[in-house]
Amino acid sequence: MHIIDIVAMDKNISLNHGSGGKLTHQLISDVFLKYFHNETLDQLTDAALLHIPESRIAFTTDSFVVDPIFFPGGNIGKLAVCGTVNDLAVSGARPLYLSASFIIEEGLSMETLDTIAKSMAEEAHAAGVKIVTGDTKVVAHGQCDKVFINTAGIGVVSGPHEKIATGMNVKPGDKIIINGDIADHGMAILCERENLKFKTDIQSDCACLNSLIDSVLETEPGAVKFMRDATRGGLATVLCELAGERKVGVELDEESLPISEPVLGVCDLLGFDPLYIANEGKVVLVVDGDRSEKVLNQMRKHPLGKNSNIIGEVVDDHNGMVLLHTDVGGSRIVDMLAGDQLPRIC
Amino acid sequence: MHIIDIVAMDKNISLNHGSGGKLTHQLISDVFLKYFHNETLDQLTDAALLHIPESRIAFTTDSFVVDPIFFPGGNIGKLAVCGTVNDLAVSGARPLYLSASFIIEEGLSMETLDTIAKSMAEEAHAAGVKIVTGDTKVVAHGQCDKVFINTAGIGVVSGPHEKIATGMNVKPGDKIIINGDIADHGMAILCERENLKFKTDIQSDCACLNSLIDSVLETEPGAVKFMRDATRGGLATVLCELAGERKVGVELDEESLPISEPVLGVCDLLGFDPLYIANEGKVVLVVDGDRSEKVLNQMRKHPLGKNSNIIGEVVDDHNGMVLLHTDVGGSRIVDMLAGDQLPRIC
C-alpha cells in the first residue's frame, strides 16, 4: 500500500478499517478510545471484565438503524446510548455498562463517525454509564446505509424493583403516567427525512431517562408497578402489550395526553395517529392509584418530567383491551399497530 | 391491509416486521421464541433479568456481517453464537447468556431466517448458553445485505482466571499452543464466495470452544497465561497484539503450524498467507513452559483439539515483534495486517 493511499483513506472509512489489522487498531484508538476510554475498555480484551455489586442483573440489546443518522435533537449515536440505558432503567435496573458495535458503510466520512462517537461518549457520561466493550465491522458501499449501531447494556436490579420489568403487580385502580409530550421523536425524524419545514422545528425527545426514573423509585419506593419506554410503535403499543400480557383493561383519556401543538399539527396534516408514533425519551409508568399524585409531583420536578401527566388507568373491564375516551366524549378501541408507519425510526 | 397482503408477507420479511407492532410480535413468536425460548426470554421484557452466581463478569459483543450467510461448516447464525461464546471463553469466563439482535433486509425469506435462528438455538444449547434478550430491525431492500446479526454475551469469571484476559502473567519461556488447523474459515468463505470448486471441500472451523477451554482450565489450573481466538486478522494478528501489548518477543515455528493440505493448496494458488486468514474455531493459548506438554495432551483428547500443537514460544528478545522460523531454515518478521485480505469474513 502506498503512503498516498493511507493518507487518502484517513478521511473516509475504507474496507481496510474493518480488517482487524493495523487500520482497525488505528480507527479504534483514534476515534473510539479517544471518546469512550476508561480503564476497562482501554484493556482492549476480547471481553470486558466487570465487577457487579449485586447478583441480580438486567441485560438488554438494541440495534439502531435510524435514517437520517442526524436529526433535530440527536443522532444515531446519542439514540443508541439512550435507547439501551432506557431499556435498563424501565426494567427497574440501574444502568452501568454498555457495549457499542458498529457496522459502517465503506466511504462514511471519518468526521461523521467522530461526531457520532463523541455524542455517545457525552451521553454515556451524563447518564453515568461506561462503554466497556465494542466491535467494528465495515461493509462495502451499498451493503449497509451509512452506519448501524448496536448497543447492549448491563444494569443491576435491587430487590424491591425486581417485579417492575414484568409488571406482575399491576392491578385495576393503578394510574398510568407519562413524563411528557408524545410523538416528538417520530415526527422530528419524519420532518427531517421528508425535508418538511414548519414554523416551529420539532425536536426529537431522545434522552436518557434513568435519572428521572431513579428519582421516582427513590422518593416513592414501591409505588411503581410497571414501566416501559414508548419507542417504536408508540404509546399505543406499550399499553396494548401491558393489557395483553397482564390481562387487564386500560382506559386512556385523550384530553390528558400531553402533545405539543406543532406535533399535533403535523400529525393532523399528514394523517398520522400520535399514539403510534415513536418516542425516545418517554416512559410510561403504571403506579399505585393512591400514590399517583405524589409520583406525578415528583416527576414534574425533574427537567425531563415537567409535562408529566396522569393519562389513564388500569380497569377491571374489557381485559386485554385499551380504550381511548376521546375529547368529544366518545370512545374507541386502541389496537396494536398492524403495519409500519415509519420504517427506520430508531 | 388486505388479507392477501398478510399471507404474501408471511413468506418474506417485510418492513412491517420491523414496525414494533403486530407483525413484529408475530415474527418474534413464530421464529425467535420458537427456537430460543427459555423462561427469561419468554417474559419479553425490555431487559432480561438474570441471576449471576459470581460478582465478576465478562461482557462482550460482536456484529456479524459474513457474506455469504451460508457456507460449508456453518452460517451467520451459528457464527454469531460461536464468536461471542469464544470471546467470553478466551477471557477465562464461563459463558452464560447471549443477546441476539437482527438487522434484516426487506425481502429475506422467512425460511432463511428460520434456518438461521434454528442453528443459533442448536449451537447455544450445545454450548450451554441461553439467548435471553434480543431485538429485530428491518431495513428496506438495498439498505443492508440480507441479514446482519449482533450478539452480546455475559459470562462469569472465577478468581484464578481473572488475569487470562489481559495476559499480564505472560513471560519468556511460555509456550504457544493452537488447537488445530489454521485458515479453514477464511478459505471456506472465499471458496464459497468465488464459487471455487476443489477436489476437497474446505469447511469452516466455526465452533464453540468453551468446552475445550474448560477442560484445560480444569485439569491444568494456573497453566494458561493468555488466550485469544484467532478470528479476523488470523493467527498473525493475535500474536502481534500479544507481543505489542505485553512487550515480549514471539517466535513461531512454521513447521509445527497445523494446516490442512487443501487450505495450503488454495492459499498457495491464490497468494494468501494462511497466518492472516480468519479462523472461527481456533484458540491460541500461551501456557507455562513447564506444563505445555500436559496442556497439549489434554487438548488433544478433545474433539476440537485433536490437531493441537505447540507452535512457538515467548522470548526475551526482539520485544514487540513476532518472528517466524520458516521451513527452509530462514526467518522473517510477521507484521500486523495492513490491508484487508477478505472483507465480510465474519
Interface residues (C-beta under 8 A of the other chain):
Chain A: M1 L15 N16 G18 S19 G20 G21 K22 L23 T24 H25 Q43 L44 T45 D46 A47 A48 L49 L50 H51 I52 P53 S55 R56 I57 A58 F59 T60 T61 D62 S63 F64 V65 D67 D87 L88 V90 S91 A93 Y97 S99 A100 S101 F102 I103 V132 T133 G134 D135 K137 V138 V139 A140 G142 Q143 C144 D145 F148 N150 A152 G153 I154 G155 V157 E162 A165 T166 R228 D229 T231 R232 G233 T237 E245 Y276 A278 M336 L337 A338 G339 D340 Q341 P343 R344
Chain B: M1 L15 N16 G18 S19 G20 G21 K22 L23 T24 H25 Q43 L44 T45 D46 A47 A48 L49 L50 H51 I52 P53 S55 R56 I57 A58 F59 T60 T61 D62 S63 F64 V65 D67 D87 L88 V90 S91 A93 Y97 S99 A100 S101 F102 I103 V132 T133 G134 D135 K137 V138 V139 A140 G142 Q143 C144 D145 F148 N150 A152 G153 I154 G155 V157 E162 A165 T166 R228 D229 T231 R232 G233 T237 E245 Y276 A278 M336 L337 A338 G339 D340 Q341 P343 R344
